[in-house]
Amino acid sequence: MTDPAERRLLTPEEYLEAQNSPEFAELKRRFRRFAFPMTFAFFAWYLLYVLLSTYAPDFMATEVFGNVNLGILLGLAQFVTTFAITHLYVAHANRNTDPIADEMRERLERHDFAPGSTASSEGATRA
C-alpha cells in the first residue's frame, strides 16, 4: 500500500474507468447482496419491537425472572443484534468485498487500471 503522503490525485477519467469496470460492478453486487437483506431484516426486527411495545404492553410486561420482563430482554436483544450484524458485515467484507476493493485501489495507485487486465478480475465474477 502506498503511503498517503505519496499518493497522487486521480483524474476524473480514472475514477470513471474504475466505476465502469466489471470489478466495480461485482463489488457493488456483493455489497448490496449483504446490505439490503440485512438492513431489511434489522428494520423489521426493530419495527416489531416498537409495535409490541406500543400495542402489546401486557405481552412485553410478561415477567421472565425477578423484575426482568420480556420487554427488557427484547430491548437488550436489539443491542446484541446490532453487534452481531456488525460482526457479520466485517466478516463478509473481509471475505467478499475487501479483496476486490484492495486490488482495484492498488491498480489505480499504480496507474495500471484497465478493466479485466489482471487474473484477479476473473475471480471477481465468482461469489
MOPAC internal coordinates of N, CA, C and O (Angstrom, degrees):
PM7 1SCF
backbone

  N    0.0000 0     0.00 0     0.00 0    0    0    0
  C    1.4560 1     0.00 0     0.00 0    1    0    0
  C    1.5198 1   108.60 1     0.00 0    2    1    0
  O    1.2310 1   120.53 1   -37.98 1    3    2    1
  N    1.2926 1   116.59 1   142.02 1    3    2    1
  C    1.4589 1   122.53 1  -178.90 1    5    3    2
  C    1.5179 1   110.47 1   -80.01 1    6    5    3
  O    1.2310 1   121.06 1   -38.90 1    7    6    5
  N    1.3312 1   115.58 1   141.10 1    7    6    5
  C    1.4501 1   121.07 1   175.26 1    9    7    6
  C    1.5349 1   108.30 1   -61.27 1   10    9    7
  O    1.2310 1   119.48 1   -47.64 1   11   10    9
  N    1.3491 1   118.60 1   132.36 1   11   10    9
  C    1.4676 1   120.36 1  -178.17 1   13   11   10
  C    1.5221 1   113.83 1   -54.27 1   14   13   11
  O    1.2310 1   119.91 1   148.51 1   15   14   13
  N    1.3221 1   117.78 1   -31.49 1   15   14   13
  C    1.4678 1   120.32 1   179.88 1   17   15   14
  C    1.5237 1   111.72 1   -70.19 1   18   17   15
  O    1.2310 1   120.34 1   156.68 1   19   18   17
  N    1.3405 1   116.96 1   -23.32 1   19   18   17
  C    1.4540 1   121.40 1  -177.82 1   21   19   18
  C    1.5235 1   112.97 1   -95.13 1   22   21   19
  O    1.2310 1   119.22 1   175.43 1   23   22   21
  N    1.3074 1   119.09 1    -4.57 1   23   22   21
  C    1.4603 1   121.44 1  -177.19 1   25   23   22
  C    1.5159 1   111.43 1   -70.66 1   26   25   23
  O    1.2310 1   121.15 1   -39.01 1   27   26   25
  N    1.3047 1   115.40 1   140.99 1   27   26   25
  C    1.4545 1   120.48 1   176.03 1   29   27   26
  C    1.5221 1   108.74 1   -94.30 1   30   29   27
  O    1.2310 1   120.72 1   -21.46 1   31   30   29
  N    1.2987 1   116.23 1   158.54 1   31   30   29
  C    1.4571 1   120.57 1   176.17 1   33   31   30
  C    1.5153 1   108.99 1   -77.68 1   34   33   31
  O    1.2310 1   121.08 1   -43.74 1   35   34   33
  N    1.3296 1   115.54 1   136.26 1   35   34   33
  C    1.4584 1   119.96 1   178.67 1   37   35   34
  C    1.5210 1   109.73 1   -86.45 1   38   37   35
  O    1.2310 1   121.50 1   -27.60 1   39   38   37
  N    1.2947 1   114.74 1   152.40 1   39   38   37
  C    1.4659 1   120.13 1   179.51 1   41   39   38
  C    1.5158 1   109.85 1   -84.21 1   42   41   39
  O    1.2310 1   119.74 1   -21.56 1   43   42   41
  N    1.3183 1   118.11 1   158.44 1   43   42   41
  C    1.4690 1   120.02 1   175.91 1   45   43   42
  C    1.5309 1   111.97 1   -58.27 1   46   45   43
  O    1.2310 1   120.06 1   146.29 1   47   46   45
  N    1.3184 1   117.49 1   -33.71 1   47   46   45
  C    1.4577 1   120.94 1   179.30 1   49   47   46
  C    1.5264 1   111.14 1   -64.34 1   50   49   47
  O    1.2310 1   120.93 1   141.01 1   51   50   49
  N    1.3453 1   115.84 1   -38.99 1   51   50   49
  C    1.4670 1   119.38 1   178.73 1   53   51   50
  C    1.5264 1   111.02 1   -66.16 1   54   53   51
  O    1.2310 1   120.84 1   139.75 1   55   54   53
  N    1.3242 1   115.99 1   -40.25 1   55   54   53
  C    1.4647 1   118.95 1   176.78 1   57   55   54
  C    1.5300 1   111.08 1   -63.69 1   58   57   55
  O    1.2310 1   120.32 1   137.44 1   59   58   57
  N    1.3203 1   116.99 1   -42.56 1   59   58   57
  C    1.4668 1   120.29 1   178.94 1   61   59   58
  C    1.5203 1   111.45 1   -65.07 1   62   61   59
  O    1.2310 1   120.61 1   140.36 1   63   62   61
  N    1.3146 1   116.43 1   -39.64 1   63   62   61
  C    1.4617 1   120.54 1   177.96 1   65   63   62
  C    1.5327 1   110.34 1   -60.83 1   66   65   63
  O    1.2310 1   120.96 1   135.36 1   67   66   65
  N    1.3204 1   115.78 1   -44.64 1   67   66   65
  C    1.4651 1   119.98 1   178.34 1   69   67   66
  C    1.5235 1   110.66 1   -66.26 1   70   69   67
  O    1.2310 1   120.38 1   137.60 1   71   70   69
  N    1.3242 1   116.88 1   -42.40 1   71   70   69
  C    1.4672 1   120.71 1  -178.67 1   73   71   70
  C    1.5264 1   111.96 1   -64.05 1   74   73   71
  O    1.2310 1   120.10 1   146.75 1   75   74   73
  N    1.3060 1   117.42 1   -33.25 1   75   74   73
  C    1.4632 1   121.31 1  -178.39 1   77   75   74
  C    1.5225 1   113.14 1   -88.64 1   78   77   75
  O    1.2310 1   119.94 1  -177.11 1   79   78   77
  N    1.3130 1   117.72 1     2.89 1   79   78   77
  C    1.4631 1   121.27 1  -177.03 1   81   79   78
  C    1.5332 1   111.29 1   -79.10 1   82   81   79
  O    1.2310 1   120.52 1   -25.51 1   83   82   81
  N    1.3334 1   116.60 1   154.49 1   83   82   81
  C    1.4661 1   120.32 1   175.63 1   85   83   82
  C    1.5278 1   111.94 1   -63.40 1   86   85   83
  O    1.2310 1   120.21 1   149.97 1   87   86   85
  N    1.3431 1   117.21 1   -30.03 1   87   86   85
  C    1.4626 1   120.08 1   178.94 1   89   87   86
  C    1.5262 1   110.92 1   -63.69 1   90   89   87
  O    1.2310 1   120.67 1   138.27 1   91   90   89
  N    1.3426 1   116.33 1   -41.73 1   91   90   89
  C    1.4593 1   120.02 1  -179.65 1   93   91   90
  C    1.5235 1   110.47 1   -68.41 1   94   93   91
  O    1.2310 1   120.35 1   140.93 1   95   94   93
  N    1.3257 1   116.93 1   -39.07 1   95   94   93
  C    1.4678 1   120.25 1   176.74 1   97   95   94
  C    1.5292 1   110.30 1   -61.00 1   98   97   95
  O    1.2310 1   120.56 1   139.10 1   99   98   97
  N    1.3256 1   116.53 1   -40.90 1   99   98   97
  C    1.4654 1   120.84 1   177.96 1  101   99   98
  C    1.5281 1   110.79 1   -66.54 1  102  101   99
  O    1.2310 1   120.63 1   140.12 1  103  102  101
  N    1.3157 1   116.40 1   -39.88 1  103  102  101
  C    1.4614 1   121.18 1   177.78 1  105  103  102
  C    1.5211 1   110.58 1   -59.94 1  106  105  103
  O    1.2310 1   120.28 1   132.36 1  107  106  105
  N    1.3286 1   117.08 1   -47.64 1  107  106  105
  C    1.4679 1   120.89 1   178.55 1  109  107  106
  C    1.5201 1   110.85 1   -62.94 1  110  109  107
  O    1.2310 1   119.93 1   138.87 1  111  110  109
  N    1.3360 1   117.75 1   -41.13 1  111  110  109
  C    1.4626 1   120.85 1  -179.58 1  113  111  110
  C    1.5313 1   110.95 1   -62.29 1  114  113  111
  O    1.2310 1   120.39 1   135.59 1  115  114  113
  N    1.3176 1   116.86 1   -44.41 1  115  114  113
  C    1.4648 1   120.23 1  -179.38 1  117  115  114
  C    1.5290 1   111.36 1   -65.70 1  118  117  115
  O    1.2310 1   120.53 1   138.98 1  119  118  117
  N    1.3252 1   116.59 1   -41.02 1  119  118  117
  C    1.4624 1   119.89 1   177.92 1  121  119  118
  C    1.5227 1   110.60 1   -63.11 1  122  121  119
  O    1.2310 1   120.35 1   130.73 1  123  122  121
  N    1.3180 1   116.94 1   -49.27 1  123  122  121
  C    1.4707 1   121.15 1  -177.58 1  125  123  122
  C    1.5181 1   112.34 1   -65.44 1  126  125  123
  O    1.2310 1   120.36 1   146.16 1  127  126  125
  N    1.3348 1   116.91 1   -33.84 1  127  126  125
  C    1.4618 1   120.28 1   179.65 1  129  127  126
  C    1.5273 1   110.91 1   -63.12 1  130  129  127
  O    1.2310 1   120.30 1   152.07 1  131  130  129
  N    1.3152 1   117.02 1   -27.93 1  131  130  129
  C    1.4642 1   120.31 1   175.92 1  133  131  130
  C    1.5258 1   111.49 1   -91.11 1  134  133  131
  O    1.2310 1   120.31 1   130.54 1  135  134  133
  N    1.3220 1   117.01 1   -49.46 1  135  134  133
  C    1.4647 1   121.82 1  -168.98 1  137  135  134
  C    1.5274 1   113.45 1   -67.00 1  138  137  135
  O    1.2310 1   119.81 1   135.36 1  139  138  137
  N    1.3181 1   117.97 1   -44.64 1  139  138  137
  C    1.4627 1   119.06 1  -175.67 1  141  139  138
  C    1.5325 1   112.92 1   -65.46 1  142  141  139
  O    1.2310 1   118.95 1   129.79 1  143  142  141
  N    1.3325 1   119.61 1   -50.21 1  143  142  141
  C    1.4763 1   118.16 1   178.18 1  145  143  142
  C    1.5323 1   112.68 1   -63.23 1  146  145  143
  O    1.2310 1   120.44 1   141.69 1  147  146  145
  N    1.3440 1   116.76 1   -38.31 1  147  146  145
  C    1.4579 1   119.18 1  -178.82 1  149  147  146
  C    1.5286 1   110.76 1   -67.93 1  150  149  147
  O    1.2310 1   120.30 1   140.81 1  151  150  149
  N    1.3177 1   117.04 1   -39.19 1  151  150  149
  C    1.4686 1   120.91 1   177.72 1  153  151  150
  C    1.5211 1   110.09 1   -63.68 1  154  153  151
  O    1.2310 1   120.63 1   134.82 1  155  154  153
  N    1.3178 1   116.41 1   -45.18 1  155  154  153
  C    1.4679 1   120.20 1   179.13 1  157  155  154
  C    1.5289 1   110.65 1   -61.77 1  158  157  155
  O    1.2310 1   120.40 1   134.37 1  159  158  157
  N    1.3314 1   116.85 1   -45.63 1  159  158  157
  C    1.4683 1   120.62 1  -178.55 1  161  159  158
  C    1.5270 1   111.25 1   -62.17 1  162  161  159
  O    1.2310 1   120.35 1   135.28 1  163  162  161
  N    1.3345 1   116.93 1   -44.72 1  163  162  161
  C    1.4580 1   118.57 1  -179.10 1  165  163  162
  C    1.5164 1   111.06 1   -68.05 1  166  165  163
  O    1.2310 1   120.12 1   139.99 1  167  166  165
  N    1.3330 1   117.38 1   -40.01 1  167  166  165
  C    1.4628 1   119.88 1   178.80 1  169  167  166
  C    1.5309 1   110.51 1   -62.60 1  170  169  167
  O    1.2310 1   120.08 1   138.79 1  171  170  169
  N    1.3302 1   117.45 1   -41.21 1  171  170  169
  C    1.4758 1   120.95 1   178.01 1  173  171  170
  C    1.5351 1   110.47 1   -63.27 1  174  173  171
  O    1.2310 1   120.19 1   138.71 1  175  174  173
  N    1.3332 1   117.23 1   -41.29 1  175  174  173
  C    1.4651 1   122.02 1   179.37 1  177  175  174
  C    1.5300 1   110.21 1   -65.00 1  178  177  175
  O    1.2310 1   120.19 1   137.79 1  179  178  177
  N    1.3321 1   117.24 1   -42.21 1  179  178  177
  C    1.4595 1   121.72 1   178.44 1  181  179  178
  C    1.5309 1   110.19 1   -65.70 1  182  181  179
  O    1.2310 1   120.26 1   135.62 1  183  182  181
  N    1.3276 1   117.10 1   -44.38 1  183  182  181
  C    1.4638 1   121.44 1   179.37 1  185  183  182
  C    1.5316 1   110.87 1   -62.42 1  186  185  183
  O    1.2310 1   120.42 1   140.28 1  187  186  185
  N    1.3307 1   116.80 1   -39.72 1  187  186  185
  C    1.4647 1   120.42 1   176.43 1  189  187  186
  C    1.5252 1   110.49 1   -59.21 1  190  189  187
  O    1.2310 1   120.63 1   135.96 1  191  190  189
  N    1.3189 1   116.39 1   -44.04 1  191  190  189
  C    1.4628 1   120.36 1   179.09 1  193  191  190
  C    1.5306 1   111.14 1   -61.36 1  194  193  191
  O    1.2310 1   120.22 1   134.58 1  195  194  193
  N    1.3253 1   117.18 1   -45.42 1  195  194  193
  C    1.4672 1   121.32 1   179.71 1  197  195  194
  C    1.5221 1   110.44 1   -63.70 1  198  197  195
  O    1.2310 1   120.36 1   135.82 1  199  198  197
  N    1.3246 1   116.91 1   -44.18 1  199  198  197
  C    1.4671 1   120.10 1  -179.51 1  201  199  198
  C    1.5258 1   111.42 1   -65.61 1  202  201  199
  O    1.2310 1   120.10 1   138.70 1  203  202  201
  N    1.3194 1   117.41 1   -41.30 1  203  202  201
  C    1.4663 1   119.70 1   176.82 1  205  203  202
  C    1.5232 1   111.18 1   -63.29 1  206  205  203
  O    1.2310 1   120.63 1   139.52 1  207  206  205
  N    1.3200 1   116.41 1   -40.48 1  207  206  205
  C    1.4643 1   120.18 1   179.02 1  209  207  206
  C    1.5165 1   111.44 1   -63.83 1  210  209  207
  O    1.2310 1   120.73 1   144.90 1  211  210  209
  N    1.3240 1   116.21 1   -35.10 1  211  210  209
  C    1.4627 1   120.88 1  -176.66 1  213  211  210
  C    1.5242 1   112.74 1   -83.32 1  214  213  211
  O    1.2310 1   120.67 1   134.38 1  215  214  213
  N    1.3378 1   116.32 1   -45.62 1  215  214  213
  C    1.4668 1   120.00 1  -170.92 1  217  215  214
  C    1.5252 1   114.85 1  -107.03 1  218  217  215
  O    1.2310 1   119.57 1   174.50 1  219  218  217
  N    1.3190 1   118.42 1    -5.50 1  219  218  217
  C    1.4628 1   120.62 1   178.38 1  221  219  218
  C    1.5279 1   110.61 1  -135.34 1  222  221  219
  O    1.2310 1   120.62 1  -122.23 1  223  222  221
  N    1.3396 1   116.43 1    57.77 1  223  222  221
  C    1.4716 1   118.26 1  -176.77 1  225  223  222
  C    1.5283 1   112.57 1   -63.73 1  226  225  223
  O    1.2310 1   119.95 1   147.89 1  227  226  225
  N    1.3158 1   117.71 1   -32.11 1  227  226  225
  C    1.4695 1   119.35 1   178.85 1  229  227  226
  C    1.5333 1   110.86 1   -66.43 1  230  229  227
  O    1.2310 1   120.93 1   140.59 1  231  230  229
  N    1.3162 1   115.82 1   -39.41 1  231  230  229
  C    1.4627 1   120.05 1   177.04 1  233  231  230
  C    1.5308 1   110.39 1   -63.97 1  234  233  231
  O    1.2310 1   120.53 1   134.75 1  235  234  233
  N    1.3229 1   116.58 1   -45.25 1  235  234  233
  C    1.4671 1   120.37 1  -179.30 1  237  235  234
  C    1.5281 1   111.55 1   -67.39 1  238  237  235
  O    1.2310 1   119.99 1   154.92 1  239  238  237
  N    1.3290 1   117.62 1   -25.08 1  239  238  237
  C    1.4635 1   121.79 1  -179.79 1  241  239  238
  C    1.5232 1   112.64 1   -84.43 1  242  241  239
  O    1.2310 1   120.25 1  -179.91 1  243  242  241
  N    1.3186 1   117.14 1     0.09 1  243  242  241
  C    1.4603 1   120.67 1   179.97 1  245  243  242
  C    1.5283 1   109.73 1   -59.83 1  246  245  243
  O    1.2310 1   121.46 1   -57.93 1  247  246  245
  N    1.3383 1   114.82 1   122.07 1  247  246  245
  C    1.4593 1   119.26 1  -178.93 1  249  247  246
  C    1.5183 1   110.57 1   -73.00 1  250  249  247
  O    1.2310 1   121.14 1   -45.30 1  251  250  249
  N    1.3212 1   115.42 1   134.70 1  251  250  249
  C    1.4549 1   121.13 1   178.16 1  253  251  250
  C    1.5211 1   108.71 1   -99.84 1  254  253  251
  O    1.2310 1   120.69 1   130.05 1  255  254  253
  N    1.3286 1   116.28 1   -49.95 1  255  254  253
  C    1.4609 1   122.05 1   172.26 1  257  255  254
  C    1.5209 1   107.75 1  -159.60 1  258  257  255
  O    1.2310 1   120.42 1   -38.68 1  259  258  257
  N    1.3065 1   116.80 1   141.32 1  259  258  257
  C    1.4629 1   121.65 1  -179.41 1  261  259  258
  C    1.5191 1   111.47 1    51.96 1  262  261  259
  O    1.2310 1   120.43 1    49.31 1  263  262  261
  N    1.3209 1   116.78 1  -130.69 1  263  262  261
  C    1.4647 1   121.84 1   178.37 1  265  263  262
  C    1.5219 1   112.71 1   -92.56 1  266  265  263
  O    1.2310 1   119.88 1  -169.06 1  267  266  265
  N    1.3110 1   117.83 1    10.94 1  267  266  265
  C    1.4664 1   122.28 1  -179.44 1  269  267  266
  C    1.5278 1   108.61 1   -92.59 1  270  269  267
  O    1.2310 1   121.61 1   -57.59 1  271  270  269
  N    1.3282 1   114.53 1   122.41 1  271  270  269
  C    1.4640 1   118.40 1   179.92 1  273  271  270
  C    1.5311 1   110.29 1  -110.85 1  274  273  271
  O    1.2310 1   121.79 1    -4.14 1  275  274  273
  N    1.3147 1   114.18 1   175.86 1  275  274  273
  C    1.4604 1   120.67 1  -177.84 1  277  275  274
  C    1.5303 1   111.96 1   -62.59 1  278  277  275
  O    1.2310 1   119.79 1   144.06 1  279  278  277
  N    1.3258 1   118.01 1   -35.94 1  279  278  277
  C    1.4625 1   121.47 1   179.15 1  281  279  278
  C    1.5203 1   112.23 1   -61.43 1  282  281  279
  O    1.2310 1   120.48 1   137.87 1  283  282  281
  N    1.3225 1   116.69 1   -42.13 1  283  282  281
  C    1.4640 1   120.28 1   178.77 1  285  283  282
  C    1.5219 1   110.39 1   -64.98 1  286  285  283
  O    1.2310 1   120.39 1   136.05 1  287  286  285
  N    1.3383 1   116.86 1   -43.95 1  287  286  285
  C    1.4575 1   119.77 1  -179.69 1  289  287  286
  C    1.5299 1   111.65 1   -64.68 1  290  289  287
  O    1.2310 1   120.22 1   138.69 1  291  290  289
  N    1.3300 1   117.18 1   -41.31 1  291  290  289
  C    1.4665 1   119.85 1   178.30 1  293  291  290
  C    1.5325 1   110.92 1   -67.70 1  294  293  291
  O    1.2310 1   120.31 1   144.08 1  295  294  293
  N    1.3242 1   117.00 1   -35.92 1  295  294  293
  C    1.4632 1   120.15 1   176.51 1  297  295  294
  C    1.5224 1   111.60 1   -64.68 1  298  297  295
  O    1.2310 1   120.22 1   136.84 1  299  298  297
  N    1.3158 1   117.18 1   -43.16 1  299  298  297
  C    1.4671 1   120.56 1   176.38 1  301  299  298
  C    1.5263 1   110.95 1   -66.06 1  302  301  299
  O    1.2310 1   120.57 1   147.16 1  303  302  301
  N    1.3170 1   116.52 1   -32.84 1  303  302  301
  C    1.4651 1   120.26 1   177.60 1  305  303  302
  C    1.5320 1   111.33 1   -64.14 1  306  305  303
  O    1.2310 1   120.04 1   153.64 1  307  306  305
  N    1.3459 1   117.52 1   -26.36 1  307  306  305
  C    1.4618 1   120.37 1   175.55 1  309  307  306
  C    1.5304 1   109.97 1   -61.77 1  310  309  307
  O    1.2310 1   120.43 1   137.79 1  311  310  309
  N    1.3265 1   116.79 1   -42.21 1  311  310  309
  C    1.4671 1   120.67 1   178.36 1  313  311  310
  C    1.5282 1   110.68 1   -66.55 1  314  313  311
  O    1.2310 1   120.62 1   135.74 1  315  314  313
  N    1.3190 1   116.43 1   -44.26 1  315  314  313
  C    1.4602 1   120.69 1   179.50 1  317  315  314
  C    1.5295 1   109.72 1   -60.69 1  318  317  315
  O    1.2310 1   120.59 1   137.48 1  319  318  317
  N    1.3202 1   116.48 1   -42.52 1  319  318  317
  C    1.4621 1   121.06 1   179.24 1  321  319  318
  C    1.5268 1   110.69 1   -62.10 1  322  321  319
  O    1.2310 1   120.04 1   138.56 1  323  322  321
  N    1.3183 1   117.53 1   -41.44 1  323  322  321
  C    1.4631 1   120.85 1   178.92 1  325  323  322
  C    1.5206 1   111.14 1   -60.32 1  326  325  323
  O    1.2310 1   120.00 1   134.53 1  327  326  325
  N    1.3241 1   117.61 1   -45.47 1  327  326  325
  C    1.4619 1   120.79 1   178.99 1  329  327  326
  C    1.5269 1   111.01 1   -66.96 1  330  329  327
  O    1.2310 1   120.05 1   142.40 1  331  330  329
  N    1.3329 1   117.51 1   -37.60 1  331  330  329
  C    1.4655 1   120.77 1   178.86 1  333  331  330
  C    1.5324 1   110.61 1   -64.56 1  334  333  331
  O    1.2310 1   120.33 1   137.05 1  335  334  333
  N    1.3298 1   116.97 1   -42.95 1  335  334  333
  C    1.4611 1   120.35 1   179.11 1  337  335  334
  C    1.5322 1   110.08 1   -63.97 1  338  337  335
  O    1.2310 1   120.41 1   139.74 1  339  338  337
  N    1.3210 1   116.81 1   -40.26 1  339  338  337
  C    1.4605 1   120.20 1   177.68 1  341  339  338
  C    1.5275 1   110.56 1   -60.74 1  342  341  339
  O    1.2310 1   120.59 1   134.56 1  343  342  341
  N    1.3165 1   116.48 1   -45.44 1  343  342  341
  C    1.4597 1   120.76 1   178.29 1  345  343  342
  C    1.5293 1   110.82 1   -61.56 1  346  345  343
  O    1.2310 1   120.02 1   135.11 1  347  346  345
  N    1.3222 1   117.57 1   -44.89 1  347  346  345
  C    1.4566 1   121.42 1   179.44 1  349  347  346
  C    1.5281 1   111.52 1   -62.53 1  350  349  347
  O    1.2310 1   120.73 1   140.02 1  351  350  349
  N    1.3356 1   116.22 1   -39.98 1  351  350  349
  C    1.4626 1   118.83 1   179.52 1  353  351  350
  C    1.5247 1   111.51 1   -66.20 1  354  353  351
  O    1.2310 1   120.25 1   136.90 1  355  354  353
  N    1.3158 1   117.14 1   -43.10 1  355  354  353
  C    1.4678 1   119.85 1   179.31 1  357  355  354
  C    1.5293 1   110.02 1   -61.42 1  358  357  355
  O    1.2310 1   120.26 1   136.76 1  359  358  357
  N    1.3226 1   117.10 1   -43.24 1  359  358  357
  C    1.4655 1   120.43 1   178.60 1  361  359  358
  C    1.5309 1   110.36 1   -63.76 1  362  361  359
  O    1.2310 1   120.50 1   136.80 1  363  362  361
  N    1.3317 1   116.64 1   -43.20 1  363  362  361
  C    1.4652 1   121.00 1   178.77 1  365  363  362
  C    1.5271 1   110.53 1   -62.14 1  366  365  363
  O    1.2310 1   120.26 1   134.02 1  367  366  365
  N    1.3167 1   117.10 1   -45.98 1  367  366  365
  C    1.4633 1   120.83 1  -178.97 1  369  367  366
  C    1.5304 1   111.02 1   -63.89 1  370  369  367
  O    1.2310 1   120.16 1   134.99 1  371  370  369
  N    1.3204 1   117.29 1   -45.01 1  371  370  369
  C    1.4656 1   120.66 1  -179.92 1  373  371  370
  C    1.5246 1   111.28 1   -59.85 1  374  373  371
  O    1.2310 1   120.79 1   142.97 1  375  374  373
  N    1.3205 1   116.09 1   -37.03 1  375  374  373
  C    1.4510 1   120.91 1  -174.84 1  377  375  374
  C    1.5372 1   112.58 1   -88.05 1  378  377  375
  O    1.2310 1   119.63 1   141.96 1  379  378  377
  N    1.3357 1   118.32 1   -38.04 1  379  378  377
  C    1.4634 1   120.46 1  -167.47 1  381  379  378
  C    1.5201 1   116.81 1  -113.75 1  382  381  379
  O    1.2310 1   119.38 1   151.34 1  383  382  381
  N    1.3163 1   118.80 1   -28.66 1  383  382  381
  C    1.4651 1   118.50 1  -175.59 1  385  383  382
  C    1.5252 1   113.52 1  -114.52 1  386  385  383
  O    1.2310 1   119.77 1   142.17 1  387  386  385
  N    1.3088 1   118.04 1   -37.83 1  387  386  385
  C    1.4634 1   120.23 1  -177.43 1  389  387  386
  C    1.5264 1   113.84 1   -59.61 1  390  389  387
  O    1.2310 1   118.86 1   139.49 1  391  390  389
  N    1.3453 1   119.77 1   -40.51 1  391  390  389
  C    1.4633 1   117.75 1   179.12 1  393  391  390
  C    1.5340 1   112.63 1   -59.80 1  394  393  391
  O    1.2310 1   119.96 1   139.50 1  395  394  393
  N    1.3130 1   117.67 1   -40.50 1  395  394  393
  C    1.4679 1   120.88 1   178.72 1  397  395  394
  C    1.5250 1   109.75 1   -67.69 1  398  397  395
  O    1.2310 1   120.26 1   133.74 1  399  398  397
  N    1.3244 1   117.12 1   -46.26 1  399  398  397
  C    1.4683 1   120.80 1  -178.97 1  401  399  398
  C    1.5269 1   111.12 1   -62.96 1  402  401  399
  O    1.2310 1   120.05 1   138.48 1  403  402  401
  N    1.3248 1   117.51 1   -41.52 1  403  402  401
  C    1.4701 1   120.97 1   179.33 1  405  403  402
  C    1.5257 1   110.80 1   -63.60 1  406  405  403
  O    1.2310 1   120.71 1   136.62 1  407  406  405
  N    1.3257 1   116.24 1   -43.38 1  407  406  405
  C    1.4613 1   120.04 1  -179.69 1  409  407  406
  C    1.5302 1   110.52 1   -65.15 1  410  409  407
  O    1.2310 1   120.15 1   138.32 1  411  410  409
  N    1.3271 1   117.32 1   -41.68 1  411  410  409
  C    1.4643 1   120.55 1   178.64 1  413  411  410
  C    1.5299 1   110.65 1   -64.02 1  414  413  411
  O    1.2310 1   120.30 1   136.30 1  415  414  413
  N    1.3303 1   117.03 1   -43.70 1  415  414  413
  C    1.4621 1   120.75 1   179.64 1  417  415  414
  C    1.5253 1   111.26 1   -61.82 1  418  417  415
  O    1.2310 1   120.55 1   134.92 1  419  418  417
  N    1.3268 1   116.55 1   -45.08 1  419  418  417
  C    1.4644 1   119.67 1   179.47 1  421  419  418
  C    1.5207 1   111.34 1   -61.63 1  422  421  419
  O    1.2310 1   120.27 1   138.72 1  423  422  421
  N    1.3153 1   117.08 1   -41.28 1  423  422  421
  C    1.4682 1   119.96 1   178.73 1  425  423  422
  C    1.5206 1   111.28 1   -66.63 1  426  425  423
  O    1.2310 1   120.00 1   141.64 1  427  426  425
  N    1.3173 1   117.61 1   -38.36 1  427  426  425
  C    1.4667 1   120.11 1   176.61 1  429  427  426
  C    1.5211 1   110.89 1   -65.14 1  430  429  427
  O    1.2310 1   120.33 1   138.85 1  431  430  429
  N    1.3210 1   116.97 1   -41.15 1  431  430  429
  C    1.4554 1   120.51 1   179.58 1  433  431  430
  C    1.5242 1   111.96 1   -65.48 1  434  433  431
  O    1.2310 1   120.32 1   147.51 1  435  434  433
  N    1.3345 1   116.99 1   -32.49 1  435  434  433
  C    1.4706 1   120.96 1   178.43 1  437  435  434
  C    1.5267 1   111.21 1   -82.94 1  438  437  435
  O    1.2310 1   120.61 1   176.46 1  439  438  437
  N    1.3092 1   116.45 1    -3.54 1  439  438  437
  C    1.4677 1   121.97 1  -175.75 1  441  439  438
  C    1.5280 1   109.23 1    59.31 1  442  441  439
  O    1.2310 1   121.63 1  -139.34 1  443  442  441
  N    1.3208 1   114.49 1    40.66 1  443  442  441
  C    1.4601 1   121.79 1  -175.58 1  445  443  442
  C    1.5188 1   109.07 1  -123.89 1  446  445  443
  O    1.2310 1   119.93 1  -139.18 1  447  446  445
  N    1.3124 1   117.74 1    40.82 1  447  446  445
  C    1.4504 1   119.19 1  -174.74 1  449  447  446
  C    1.5146 1   110.88 1  -101.01 1  450  449  447
  O    1.2310 1   121.81 1   -70.15 1  451  450  449
  N    1.2949 1   114.15 1   109.85 1  451  450  449
  C    1.4632 1   121.31 1   169.41 1  453  451  450
  C    1.5155 1   104.69 1  -135.07 1  454  453  451
  O    1.2310 1   119.41 1   -60.85 1  455  454  453
  N    1.3084 1   118.73 1   119.15 1  455  454  453
  C    1.4608 1   121.02 1  -175.34 1  457  455  454
  C    1.5213 1   111.99 1   -48.32 1  458  457  455
  O    1.2310 1   121.93 1   -50.09 1  459  458  457
  N    1.3259 1   113.92 1   129.91 1  459  458  457
  C    1.4565 1   119.73 1   176.51 1  461  459  458
  C    1.5161 1   113.57 1    74.55 1  462  461  459
  O    1.2310 1   119.18 1  -161.45 1  463  462  461
  N    1.3288 1   119.18 1    18.55 1  463  462  461
  C    1.4544 1   120.77 1  -173.98 1  465  463  462
  C    1.5204 1   114.11 1   -84.49 1  466  465  463
  O    1.2310 1   119.93 1   171.03 1  467  466  465
  N    1.3392 1   117.73 1    -8.97 1  467  466  465
  C    1.4664 1   118.92 1  -179.99 1  469  467  466
  C    1.5059 1   109.74 1  -123.10 1  470  469  467
  O    1.2310 1   121.36 1   -16.67 1  471  470  469
  N    1.3150 1   115.00 1   163.33 1  471  470  469
  C    1.4584 1   120.82 1   179.30 1  473  471  470
  C    1.5102 1   111.88 1   -65.44 1  474  473  471
  O    1.2310 1   120.53 1   151.82 1  475  474  473
  N    1.3583 1   116.59 1   -28.18 1  475  474  473
  C    1.4592 1   118.67 1  -178.02 1  477  475  474
  C    1.5252 1   111.62 1   -68.39 1  478  477  475
  O    1.2310 1   119.93 1   157.21 1  479  478  477
  N    1.3252 1   117.73 1   -22.79 1  479  478  477
  C    1.4619 1   118.55 1   178.73 1  481  479  478
  C    1.5173 1   110.38 1   -71.40 1  482  481  479
  O    1.2310 1   120.16 1   154.23 1  483  482  481
  N    1.3606 1   117.30 1   -25.77 1  483  482  481
  C    1.4566 1   118.68 1   175.33 1  485  483  482
  C    1.5133 1   110.14 1   -67.76 1  486  485  483
  O    1.2310 1   120.32 1   143.44 1  487  486  485
  N    1.3392 1   116.98 1   -36.56 1  487  486  485
  C    1.4482 1   121.11 1   177.10 1  489  487  486
  C    1.5048 1   112.78 1   -71.56 1  490  489  487
  O    1.2310 1   120.14 1   162.43 1  491  490  489
  N    1.3346 1   117.35 1   -17.57 1  491  490  489
  C    1.4613 1   120.79 1  -178.64 1  493  491  490
  C    1.5055 1   111.91 1   -67.77 1  494  493  491
  O    1.2310 1   119.84 1   159.52 1  495  494  493
  N    1.3367 1   117.91 1   -20.48 1  495  494  493
  C    1.4593 1   119.02 1  -179.23 1  497  495  494
  C    1.5166 1   111.38 1   -81.69 1  498  497  495
  O    1.2310 1   120.81 1   167.11 1  499  498  497
  N    1.3277 1   116.05 1   -12.89 1  499  498  497
  C    1.4600 1   119.03 1   175.18 1  501  499  498
  C    1.5182 1   108.88 1   -81.73 1  502  501  499
  O    1.2310 1   120.70 1   -30.50 1  503  502  501
  N    1.3257 1   116.26 1   149.50 1  503  502  501
  C    1.4678 1   118.84 1   175.50 1  505  503  502
  C    1.4691 1   106.40 1  -153.31 1  506  505  503
  O    1.2310 1   120.10 1   180.00 1  507  506  505

